[in-house]
Amino acid sequence: MANFSTHFTVAAIVSGLTATTLLSADHISPTIALWMTFFGTIGGLLPDIDSDHSTSMKALFTLLAGFCCFLLVSHIYTQVAMLELIIYVVSLFVTIRYFGKSIFDRCTVHRGACHSISFVTLIALCCVHICVLLGHTATDSWLAGGFVLLGGIVHLALDEIYSVDLSNKRLKKSFGTALKPFAFTKPFISLAQIIAIIILFDLAPSYDGALQVVTNWSHFQLTPVWFNVDDAKQWLLHMFYITPRDLHAFYQRF
């Protein structure tokens, strides 16, 4: 399977290009584009959250702990003293980063239920609901969930690609264990994931705005205004055909 660096880099590139495309189409602002790239990059690390000693798992639990501490501070900073605030934040961070991670280690198996499309979809829907609860619009919330899903799919696809040994022309034992709809060896967990997906999708806000964003490309422009395809063709024709022919004819006169 691909390592942390590969997952992080490819997820960041794919998410960044996708966010830039939406930005070029005037669908999102530069700030939202940066956030979408962040969500997509995090999604690209999510499936490895079930790996006990992976860098992805450590990074994700650190980010989760930091995010929860930020939410706590933003809600209680006016109600408690400075010393109390520090104690609460440190306690919450240690609880999530170390105790939460330890419990998660014992309850999961690498390439199990977390290494599936259903798990990534479930986390993406959770992201949608969290963004709504934080006061973001339905469109931005669905886009955030979509980028998490995109990053997760990129991760699973990379693991499958790395399961193919091109030098020996064979498939490794890990082939087929990453990009799967759900964990076939964990039927009860997979069923719970599917039920949760249905419930969260039903309770989620309307996705019409996000659907309009990803289907309306009337303002998208791939090439700059000054770039003309016909002019480029004429330039290439002169450069590689007409000019060499004229030079050859010129030299033949001498």
N, C-alpha and C positions, 0 to 999 in steps of 0.2 A: 504494500500500500504506500501511498505518497506520505512524505513526512510533513511536519508542521510548517516548515518554511514554504514548501510547495503549495500546500493548502491555503496558507495565508496570502501568498503572492498572487496565485491565480484567482482566488476569490476577490481580492482587492482590485485586480485588473478588470475582471469581468463586471464587477459591480460599478467600478468607476466609469467604464465605457458606457454601460447601460444608463447610469445617472447622467452622464454627459450628453447622451442622446436625448433623454427627456428634457434636459436643460436647453439643448439646441432647438428643440421643438417648442420652446416657451411654455412647457407644461409645469415646471417647478422652478423655484428660485435657487440661486447658488448655495444658500445655507441648507435648504432641503436636499440638494444634490449631495452635499457633504455628509449629511445624516444618512441618506440612502446608501451611500458607499460604505459607511460605517456598519449599518445593519447587514448589508450583504457580506461584508468581511467576517462579521461575527457569525452569520449563518454558515459561512464556509468552514468554521471550526466546530460547529455544534455536534455533528455526528460522533466526533472523537471524545465526547464528554463521558462516554462509558469506558474509556481506556484508563486504567488505574494510574499509570505513571506517565501519561502523555503530557506534552507541553500544552496542548490545546485545553485539556481538562483544567490544569492549573490556571491558565489564563482566563478561561471562562468563569471559573468560580471566583477568581479575584475581581473580575469585572462585575459579576453579579453582586458580590459583597459590597463593592464600591458603589454600585448603582443603588442598592437598598439603603446604604448609609446616606447617600445624597437625598433620597426621598424622605428618610427619617429627619434629617437636618432641616430640610425645607418646610417640614410640617410642624416641628416642635421648637425651633430655635427661639421663638418669641415667648415660649412658655416655661423654659427651664433656665437655670444658671449655666454658666460656661463650663464649670466642672462637671455638672450632671450631663451636659451635652457630650462632652468628651468620653465619659464613662459609657453612655448609651451607644455611642458610635463605635467605640473600640469593642464593646461586648457583642454588638451585632455583627461587626466585621469578622471577629474571631469565630463566632458561632457558625456563620455561613461558610467562611473560607476553609475552616479546618474541620469542625464537627459535621457540618453539612456535607462536605466533600467525603469525609470518612464513611458516613452512612451511605452515601450514593455509591461509593466504591464497593461496598458489601452487597448492594442490591442489584448491581448491574454486571453484565458480562460483555466484553468488547466484541463488536460486530454482532450484537444481539438486537434487541428491540429498538435501540437508539440509532442503529445504522440502517434506517429504512426511510422510505418516502413518507410513510404515515407519521413517523415521529417528527420529521422536519415540517410537515404540514401542520401538525398539532402545535409546534412551537411558533410557527408563523401566525396562526390564528390567535394564540396567546399574546403575541406581540401586537396584533391589531387591537385587541381589547385593552391592553395596557396603555397603548397610545391614546385611545379614546378616553380612558379614565384620567389621563394626564391633561386632557383638554384639547387635544389635536383634532383636526377635522377628520371626517370619515375617509375622505380621499387620501390624505396624507397617511392615515393609519393603515389603510389597505396597501398603499405603496410600500410602507415600511415592512408589513408582513410579506408582501411579494418579494422584496429584496432578501429577506431572511430565507424564504423558500428558494430563491434563485441561488444564494450562496450554498445552501444545504445540498441542492441538486448537483452543483459544481463539485462539491466535496465527494459525493457518492460516485459521480462519474469518474473523477480522478482516481479513486480507489480501484474502480473496475479496470481503468486503462492500465494502471500499474500492476494489475493481476495478470496481464498478458506478457509473457516472456518472449520478446521478439527474437532474441539471439538464439535460443534453443527451440523456438517455434512451438511453444506449448503454453497451456493455461495453468496457472498456479492453483493451489488448493483453495485460495481465498477468492477465486473468481466466482461471481454470483452472490457473494455474501454482503455486498455493499448496496448496489443499486437494485433494491427489491421493494415491492409495494409495502410489505409488512414482514415481520419476523415469523416465518413459518414454524420455527421451533418454539416460539412463545405464543401459543394461540390465545391465552387468556389476556395477556398484556396487549397483544395486537387488537383483540376485540375491544378492550377498554379504550385504546387509542382511537379506534374508528368511532366508537360511541361518543367520545369526547369531541372529536372533530365535527360530528354531526350537530351536537349541542352548541358548540361554540360558533359554528357557521350560521346556525339558526338565530342565535342571539346577537350576532354581529350587526353593525349598522349597514346601510345600503352600500353596495359596491358600484353603483351606477357611475359615480364621479370618477373613480379609479378606472373603470372600464372605458369611459370616454377618453381619459388621458392616454391610455395605451392603444387606442384605436384611431385617434384623430391625429394625423400627421400633416395637416394642411400647411403648418408653419415651419415644418422641418426642411432644412436645406443642407444637403450633404457637401456640396462644393461651394466655394465662395462665388460672389456675384461676378467678380472680374475673370473667373475661369470659364472659358468657352471651349466646349468639346471640339467643335469644328475647327477652331483656330489651332487647338493642340494637335489635331490630326494633320492639318496643313503644315505645321511646324515640323512634325515628325517626318512627314513625306519629304520635305525639303532637306532635312538633316540627313536622312539615311538613304534617299534615293536620287533626288534631283541634283543636289549639290555634288555628291560623288560622281555622278554621270557627267556633269558639266566640267568638273576638274579633270576627269579622264580624257574628255574631248579636248580640253585645253592643252594637256601634256602631249597629246598625239600630234599636235601641230609642230612641235619642235622635234 
